Amino acid sequence: KQWYQRRVRGDKLWHLADVFMKQFRIDQLIFPEDIKKRGVENIPGYHFRDDGMAWWKNLRQYCQEFLELHYTSDELVSGDTELLSFLDELRNKGFEKIPDKANFPEKLTTVTELIDFITMIMWNSSVWHTAVNFGQFNYLAFIPNSPCSMTKAPPAQGDIITMERILTSLPVREMARVQIDISYSLSLFSPVEKFYLGSVREEKACLKTETTIVDEDEIACIDRLTERLSVMQTEMDKRNEGLNIPYMIIKPDLTPLTVQT
């Protein structure tokens, strides 16, 4: 067969995605709950968990401070018709075909529920995306870590796996090059990327448009967040000094504000 015939078929990828989405539930987006569900609370040296939990704590505090400026009672949350419409669209349009609508809530009735929900959105659209996206080249450039395709069928239960079997199963050079090129491109920051530490304070302070106004109390929330993240980054740097392979993927100055800016 030609090298381009030995690839993962697109229809099979769709099948894998379909299987995953049918099992997807909202608690997989709540980082502390996901850590518990996977049973990795006490694994030593799990720096993604440690840094991720620090992120979650700081983002949740920011959400609490910011949202409580505007939602001063649970009644304001439960009576927010725009929020209710957003949740309805998210649940019934975005997750329409997922069993139980992926357990997304029909409504939020308390300020605490809103804080947790917005924290979840912020964490996944920035920190989680950074963790799984921008380290791809470091991991995937060494093809045996996660081959994009295989030239032999997967081994059956009980098969003896030899080095020769491994080497002859790896993708051919052309497919390996495709994997390296794609993972390199995906790991690059956009030229217009904005990060949590850096220019956030200056840009937000001048953000006054027809739809968004950032007042002094909101700016103070942003300042306190960046101060906490600066302390968190210092702690990460200190820890990394003692590591043979530093874990730097979700440092605040390397974490974009959103999936795409």
C-alpha positions, -999 to +999 in steps of 0.1 A: +000+000+000+010+036-006+018+056+026-012+078+022-034+047+023-021+037+057-039+064+077-066+067+103-099+067+084-120+098+089-152+078+094-136+059+123-125+092+140-161+103+138-172+071+154-147+076+183-159+111+188-195+099+188-187+072+214-170+098+236-197+124+234-224+099+243-205+093+275-198+130+281-212+147+312-208+182+327-188+169+357-159+162+333-156+200+329-154+206+367-117+201+373-118+192+411-146+166+404-128+152+374-096+147+395-116+128+421-134+107+395-101+097+379-087+088+413-055+109+409-059+132+440-028+117+457-005+108+429+029+123+437+045+146+412+013+153+392+021+189+384-008+194+361-032+185+389-014+208+414-012+238+390-047+232+378-062+232+413-043+264+420-058+279+389-093+268+397-091+283+432-079+317+419-103+318+390-132+309+413-122+337+437-121+361+408-156+350+396-170+353+431-156+389+435-167+400+401-202+384+399-211+395+435-207+431+423-238+426+401-257+396+415-263+407+451-290+381+458-300+346+446-333+361+433-313+382+407-298+350+394-330+330+392-348+359+376-322+367+350-340+358+317-309+363+295-290+338+317-319+314+315-320+317+276-283+311+275-286+279+295-315+268+274-296+272+242-265+255+257-285+226+269-311+221+242-291+231+212-254+225+220-260+192+237-293+182+221-282+148+210-262+139+241-280+115+266-296+135+294-282+167+277-249+158+294-265+168+327-262+205+319-285+225+342-318+238+330-314+268+353-292+284+379-309+296+411-282+308+434-251+331+432-229+302+442-242+280+413-235+309+389-200+314+403-192+277+399-206+276+364-187+306+351-155+293+368-160+261+348-163+280+316-133+302+322-111+273+333-119+251+303-117+278+277-083+290+289-064+268+313-076+234+302-072+243+265-037+255+272-028+223+290-039+200+262-030+221+232+002+240+236+023+210+248+014+189+218+047+193+199+068+184+230+049+151+233+039+142+197+071+151+179+085+118+193+063+096+172+063+065+194+046+085+222+014+086+202+015+075+166-009+092+143-014+059+124-001+024+124+012+001+097+001-031+115-031-041+133-031-035+171-018-065+191-043-090+205-046-099+241-017-122+250+005-113+220+042-111+226+053-075+218+089-072+205+109-042+196+107-053+160+069-054+162+068-019+176+092-005+150+074-021+121+041-008+134+050+028+135+039+051+107+061+056+077+083+086+074+057+107+054+030+102+080+054+109+108+063+142+091+026+151+089+022+145+126+053+166+135+041+195+112+006+195+126+016+193+163+041+221+158+015+243+142-010+236+169+015+244+196+022+279+184+006+309+200-014+332+178+003+366+171-026+383+188-027+360+218-034+377+252-022+362+284-033+363+320-001+380+331+012+409+310-011+433+293-044+422+309-047+451+334-038+478+308-062+465+282-091+459+305-087+493+321-093+510+287-121+486+277-152+508+272-175+499+243-212+500+235-216+465+250-190+463+278-179+487+305-153+479+330-156+501+360-132+507+389-146+479+411-142+455+382-107+467+375-099+461+412-111+424+408-088+421+378-059+436+397-063+412+426-065+383+402-032+392+385-016+397+419-026+362+430-014+348+397+019+365+401+024+348+434+012+315+419+037+318+391+066+325+415+057+293+434+056+273+401+090+287+391+105+277+425+091+242+421+104+239+386+140+247+397+141+213+414+127+193+385+147+175+358+118+183+334+101+215+344+063+217+340+056+251+325+026+245+303+000+264+323+021+291+339+000+323+339+023+342+315+019+313+290-018+308+294-040+327+269-072+342+281-094+322+257-092+293+232-088+319+204-082+356+207 
